[in-house]
Amino acid sequence: MSYKVLLADDEQIIVQGISSIVDWEALDTELVATAENGIDAYEKMARLEPDIVISDIRMPGMDGLSLVSKAHQEFPAMKFILLSGYSEFEYARTAMRYGVKNYLLKPCNEDKITAALQEIIHDLEQEKAQDTLVSQLQEKYAQAQPLIKAHLLTEFLAGRNYSNNDLSFYQQLFDVEIHHQRVRLVLFKPEGSFSYEHLFAIKNIGAEIFDSVLLSMNMGENALFLIEDNHDAEKLRQKIEQIKELACQYFKKDTTVAISEGDHLHNAGKLYREAMECLEHRFYLGEGSIITRKDVLAFKSKHSSVINRVIEVLTENLGNPDLSLKMVANEILYMNPDYLGKLFKQETGQRFSTYLTKLRIEKAVKHIAKMDDVKVGTLAEIVGFGDNPQYFSQVFKKYTGCTPSEYRKREG
């Protein structure tokens, strides 16, 4: 692409001379118009948008410096070569203020004008290359930014800590208030068997319905949304219900949803753990329901008293060989044994049978310390193993590393 040149001078002999002596094609330029005064030159500049203007400084209507001044404001990319019959420093200094590097004294020969044009063309080529590079970098950045942002937010979810300098850098990079931005985390878990297409579909549905999604991704068997905390609780619940209903229409499957509390973005890791804990309680709080942190805390408060009661019953009835999960659930607490067993495991971290056996062995150890002459058969009956001292000895050895008799000798 050749560069367009406008030539402006009120002396026709100068216009004709420059027009004829310069090899425009060799310079990859085209003389698109000439003008005989500043006003005419300005009108043609606005209409033709030349890349280079060769202008006399002194012209009627509007002088060359005024022309440069207006162009500097309206066409900042336009380059100028100024011609003058006077070697006046003030003119040159004013021209330089507007970025004009080429100030030639008349009469100008072909070499000087050609050299000035070559210098300007070199500058234009450099600017074009720089603009292309900047454009390419901006395009690549635009493509990479969502990935970088998603990676950063994923790091927050994983609980990674960043220095204040790093956080400030990311704030400027993504225009996100990391220290002050409040967010919530929402997890969707399809119930029953499902394919990962279900998770991707939930992610797409949620992206349409939630107002301000900072991050959406699949985490294991869950679809995760990190959203700005700008909804009131009821509106958020309505949007979640809408997503659940659409997902159910597509897959014919129910979805359990966990909602964290609101907190600052850099605490996203804590919010993720909160939401995962909500999902872990779905067996007790209802598969296919919407579970909040408050629901979990209320459940824990209510059911901790149940487990405390179970432990009391075990402690008081250790000597009963018929003591079992089924007996405690059916005859004392009037609860479903499977439900009680899961609840017990969740709150104590141990199965009911394991916990009961440990209590019995602990009680046996205390009896040996108090009564060093107690017989193994008697000890088995005291701690609930009935008339099976051999089995009691096996279990005792499994937990202590030795039989009751060996333990008595060792401790004695």
C-alpha positions in Angstrom: 0.0 0.0 0.0 1.5 3.3 -1.1 1.4 6.3 1.2 -0.7 9.3 0.2 1.0 12.8 0.0 -0.6 16.2 -0.1 1.5 19.2 -1.3 0.5 22.7 -0.3 2.3 25.9 -1.4 1.0 29.3 -2.7 3.9 29.4 -5.2 2.9 27.4 -8.3 6.5 27.1 -9.4 7.3 25.3 -6.1 4.3 23.0 -6.4 5.2 22.1 -10.0 8.9 21.7 -9.2 8.4 19.3 -6.3 5.6 17.4 -8.1 7.9 16.7 -11.1 11.3 16.1 -9.4 10.2 13.5 -6.8 10.0 9.9 -7.9 6.8 9.2 -5.9 6.4 5.6 -7.1 10.0 4.7 -6.2 9.3 5.9 -2.7 6.0 3.9 -2.5 4.1 7.1 -2.3 1.3 8.8 -4.3 0.8 12.6 -4.7 -3.0 12.6 -4.3 -3.6 16.4 -4.4 -2.0 19.9 -4.3 -3.3 23.0 -2.5 -2.5 26.7 -3.0 -3.4 28.0 0.5 -3.9 26.7 4.0 -7.7 26.6 3.9 -7.7 24.6 0.7 -5.0 22.3 2.2 -7.1 21.7 5.4 -10.2 20.8 3.4 -8.3 18.3 1.3 -6.6 16.9 4.4 -10.0 16.2 6.0 -11.4 14.7 2.8 -8.4 12.7 1.5 -6.7 11.8 4.8 -3.1 11.9 3.4 -0.4 10.2 5.4 2.2 12.9 4.6 1.7 16.7 4.1 4.4 18.8 2.5 3.5 22.4 3.3 4.9 25.9 3.0 5.0 27.8 6.3 3.8 31.1 4.9 0.5 30.8 2.9 -2.6 32.9 2.6 -5.8 32.0 4.6 -4.0 29.7 7.0 -0.2 29.4 7.4 1.7 26.1 7.7 2.1 26.3 11.5 -1.7 26.8 12.0 -2.3 23.9 9.6 0.1 21.7 11.7 -1.6 22.8 14.9 -5.1 21.8 13.7 -3.8 18.5 12.2 -2.1 17.7 15.5 -5.5 17.8 17.2 -7.6 16.2 14.6 -5.3 13.9 12.6 -2.5 13.1 15.0 -1.0 10.3 12.8 -0.4 12.7 9.9 3.2 13.5 9.2 4.5 16.9 8.0 7.4 18.3 6.0 7.5 22.1 6.4 9.1 24.4 3.8 10.3 27.9 4.5 12.2 30.6 2.8 13.5 31.8 6.1 15.9 30.2 8.6 13.9 31.3 11.6 14.5 29.3 14.8 11.1 30.3 16.3 9.3 28.6 13.3 11.3 25.5 13.7 10.8 25.3 17.5 7.0 25.7 17.1 7.0 23.0 14.4 9.0 20.6 16.6 6.4 21.1 19.4 3.8 19.5 17.2 6.1 16.6 16.3 7.4 17.9 13.0 11.0 16.6 12.5 11.5 17.8 8.9 12.0 21.5 8.4 13.5 22.4 5.0 14.7 25.7 3.7 13.7 26.7 0.2 14.8 26.2 -2.5 14.9 22.4 -1.8 16.5 20.0 -4.2 15.4 16.5 -5.0 17.8 14.8 -2.6 16.6 16.8 0.5 12.9 16.2 -0.2 13.5 12.6 -1.0 15.6 12.1 2.2 12.9 13.8 4.3 10.2 11.6 2.7 12.3 8.4 3.3 12.7 9.3 6.9 9.0 9.8 7.4 8.2 6.6 5.5 10.6 4.7 7.8 8.8 6.2 10.8 5.4 5.2 9.4 6.6 1.7 8.7 7.9 1.4 12.3 4.6 2.7 13.6 2.6 0.3 11.4 4.8 -2.6 12.6 4.3 -1.5 16.2 0.6 -1.2 15.8 0.4 -4.7 14.3 2.4 -6.1 17.2 0.3 -4.3 19.8 -2.9 -5.5 18.0 -1.6 -9.1 18.0 -0.6 -8.9 21.6 -4.0 -7.5 22.6 -5.7 -10.2 20.6 -3.6 -12.9 22.3 -4.2 -11.3 25.7 -8.0 -11.2 25.1 -7.8 -14.9 24.2 -5.7 -15.8 27.2 -7.3 -13.5 29.9 -10.3 -15.7 30.6 -7.9 -18.7 31.0 -5.5 -16.8 33.3 -8.4 -15.4 35.3 -9.9 -18.9 35.7 -6.5 -20.3 36.8 -6.2 -17.5 39.4 -9.7 -18.1 40.8 -9.0 -21.9 40.8 -5.9 -21.2 42.8 -8.0 -19.3 45.3 -10.4 -22.2 45.5 -7.4 -24.5 46.3 -6.5 -22.2 49.1 -3.3 -20.8 47.7 -2.0 -17.6 49.3 -0.6 -14.7 47.2 1.6 -11.8 48.3 0.0 -8.3 48.4 2.1 -7.3 45.4 0.8 -10.3 43.4 -2.8 -9.5 44.4 -2.4 -5.9 43.3 -1.0 -7.0 40.0 -4.0 -9.3 39.4 -6.4 -6.7 40.5 -5.1 -4.3 37.7 -4.9 -7.1 35.2 -8.5 -8.3 35.6 -10.1 -5.2 37.0 -11.3 -7.2 40.0 -11.4 -6.0 43.6 -9.8 -9.1 45.1 -9.7 -7.7 48.7 -13.2 -6.2 48.6 -15.1 -8.3 46.0 -17.7 -10.4 47.9 -18.6 -13.8 46.4 -20.6 -16.9 47.0 -19.8 -20.4 45.8 -22.6 -22.7 44.5 -22.2 -26.4 43.7 -24.6 -28.5 41.7 -24.5 -32.3 42.1 -26.7 -34.5 39.8 -28.0 -37.4 41.8 -27.7 -41.0 40.7 -25.7 -42.1 37.7 -24.9 -39.3 35.2 -22.4 -38.4 32.5 -20.2 -35.4 32.4 -22.4 -33.9 29.7 -24.9 -33.3 32.4 -22.3 -31.1 34.3 -21.4 -29.2 31.2 -25.1 -28.6 30.5 -25.7 -27.3 34.1 -22.7 -25.0 33.6 -24.1 -23.6 30.4 -27.6 -23.2 32.0 -26.1 -21.5 35.1 -24.0 -19.1 33.0 -27.3 -17.9 31.3 -29.3 -17.5 34.5 -26.9 -16.2 37.1 -26.2 -12.5 36.7 -22.5 -12.2 37.4 -20.5 -15.4 37.2 -16.8 -14.9 37.9 -15.9 -18.6 37.3 -17.8 -21.7 36.2 -16.1 -25.1 36.0 -16.5 -28.8 36.7 -14.9 -30.0 39.9 -15.1 -33.7 40.2 -18.7 -34.7 40.1 -20.0 -31.2 40.7 -20.6 -28.1 38.6 -19.1 -25.1 40.4 -20.1 -21.4 40.1 -18.3 -18.6 41.8 -20.7 -15.6 41.6 -20.7 -12.1 42.9 -22.5 -11.8 46.2 -25.1 -9.3 45.0 -28.3 -11.3 45.3 -30.6 -11.4 48.3 -31.1 -14.9 49.5 -34.6 -15.3 48.1 -33.6 -14.2 44.6 -30.6 -16.5 44.6 -32.7 -19.4 45.6 -35.2 -18.6 42.8 -32.4 -18.6 40.2 -31.1 -21.9 41.6 -34.6 -23.5 41.4 -34.8 -22.3 37.8 -31.5 -24.0 37.0 -32.6 -27.2 38.8 -35.9 -27.3 36.9 -34.3 -26.9 33.5 -31.6 -29.5 34.3 -34.4 -31.9 35.5 -36.3 -31.3 32.2 -33.2 -32.2 30.2 -31.9 -35.2 32.2 -34.9 -36.4 34.2 -32.6 -36.3 37.2 -32.7 -34.3 40.4 -29.8 -32.1 41.5 -28.6 -31.3 45.0 -27.3 -27.7 45.4 -24.9 -26.4 48.0 -24.6 -22.7 48.7 -21.7 -21.2 50.7 -21.9 -18.1 52.8 -20.8 -14.8 51.2 -17.2 -13.8 51.8 -14.3 -12.0 50.1 -12.8 -13.4 46.9 -9.5 -14.3 48.5 -11.3 -16.6 50.9 -12.8 -18.7 48.1 -11.0 -21.8 49.4 -12.9 -21.6 52.6 -16.2 -21.1 50.7 -15.4 -24.2 48.6 -14.9 -26.3 51.7 -18.2 -25.0 53.2 -20.1 -25.9 50.0 -18.5 -29.4 49.9 -19.6 -29.9 53.6 -23.1 -29.0 52.6 -23.1 -31.7 49.9 -21.7 -34.2 52.3 -24.9 -33.7 54.4 -27.3 -34.3 51.5 -28.1 -37.8 52.7 -29.4 -36.3 56.0 -30.8 -33.1 54.7 -32.4 -34.5 51.5 -30.9 -35.4 48.1 -32.2 -33.0 45.5 -32.6 -30.1 48.0 -30.8 -26.8 48.3 -28.5 -26.9 51.3 -26.9 -23.8 53.0 -24.3 -23.5 55.6 -27.0 -22.6 58.1 -28.8 -25.8 57.3 -25.7 -27.8 58.1 -25.0 -25.9 61.4 -28.7 -26.4 62.5 -28.4 -30.1 61.6 -25.2 -30.5 63.6 -26.6 -28.7 66.6 -29.7 -30.9 66.6 -28.0 -34.2 66.0 -24.9 -33.8 68.2 -27.3 -34.3 71.1 -28.5 -37.6 69.5 -24.9 -38.9 69.2 -24.1 -37.8 72.8 -27.1 -39.8 73.9 -25.9 -42.9 71.9 -22.5 -42.6 73.6 -24.2 -42.4 77.0 -26.2 -45.5 76.3 -23.1 -47.4 75.2 -21.1 -46.4 78.3 -24.0 -47.4 80.6 -24.7 -50.7 78.9 -21.2 -52.0 77.9 -21.7 -55.2 79.9 -24.7 -56.2 77.8 -23.6 -58.6 75.1 -26.7 -57.9 73.1 -25.8 -54.2 72.8 -25.9 -53.3 69.1 -26.7 -50.5 66.7 -30.0 -52.0 65.9 -30.9 -52.3 69.6 -30.0 -48.8 70.4 -31.8 -47.4 67.4 -35.0 -49.5 67.7 -35.4 -49.9 71.5 -33.9 -46.7 73.0 -33.9 -43.9 70.4 -36.6 -45.1 68.1 -34.7 -44.2 64.9 -33.9 -45.9 61.7 -30.7 -48.0 62.3 -29.1 -47.2 58.9 -29.7 -43.5 59.4 -28.3 -43.6 62.9 -25.2 -45.6 61.7 -24.4 -43.0 59.0 -25.0 -40.2 61.4 -22.7 -41.8 64.0 -20.0 -42.4 61.5 -20.2 -38.8 60.2 -20.0 -37.2 63.7 -17.5 -39.5 65.3 -15.5 -40.6 62.3 -15.9 -44.3 63.3 -18.4 -47.0 62.6 -20.7 -47.8 65.5 -19.3 -51.3 65.9 -15.7 -50.1 66.0 -16.5 -47.4 68.5 -18.3 -50.0 70.8 -15.4 -52.4 70.6 -12.9 -49.7 71.5 -15.0 -48.7 74.5 -15.1 -52.3 75.7 -11.3 -52.8 75.3 -10.7 -49.5 77.2 -12.9 -50.7 80.0 -11.1 -54.0 80.1 -7.7 -52.3 80.4 -9.0 -50.2 83.3 -10.3 -53.4 85.1 -7.0 -55.1 84.7 -5.3 -52.1 86.3 -7.7 -52.2 89.2 -8.1 -56.0 89.6 -4.8 -57.7 88.6 -6.2 -61.1 89.6 -9.4 -60.9 87.5 -9.9 -63.9 85.2 -10.1 -63.5 81.5 -13.6 -65.1 81.4 -14.9 -62.8 84.1 -13.4 -59.8 82.3 -15.0 -60.8 79.0 -18.4 -60.9 80.7 -17.9 -57.5 82.4 -17.1 -55.7 79.2 -19.9 -57.4 77.1 -18.2 -60.3 75.3 -20.5 -62.8 77.2 -19.2 -66.3 77.6 -16.7 -66.1 74.8 -13.3 -65.4 76.5 -11.4 -66.7 73.5 -12.9 -64.2 71.1 -12.4 -61.5 73.7 -8.7 -62.3 73.9 -8.4 -62.1 70.1 -10.0 -58.7 70.0 -8.0 -57.5 73.0 -4.8 -58.5 71.3 -5.8 -56.8 68.0 -6.2 -53.5 69.8 -3.4 -53.7 72.4 -0.8 -56.0 70.8 -1.0 -58.6 73.5 -3.5 -60.9 75.3 -5.2 -59.9 78.6 -2.8 -62.2 80.5 0.3 -60.8 78.7 -1.0 -57.3 79.3 -1.4 -58.0 83.0 2.2 -59.3 83.2 3.6 -56.4 81.2 1.9 -53.8 83.3 2.4 -55.5 86.6 
